């Protein structure tokens, strides 16, 4: 039986994609979330959990750096560090 991938992001729903980058040359990780709904604002604390249903892990905890509404797709792009 195939496992179903899952992701949760603080105050965000209808997630389309998540990208998390980590570098040995950078002191911080960066995440970018594309979603249909979010109530996050710049400076808000955000936590992202990734994994399979019933087996998730905390991928990143940080603060929102930028929130953009992309038109005409009407999706939010949230960037955090």
ABEGO torsion letter per residue (X at the ends): XBBBBBBBBBGBBGBABBBBBBBAABABBBBBBBBABBABBBGBBBBBBBEBBGBBBBABBBBBABBBBBOAAGBBBBBBX
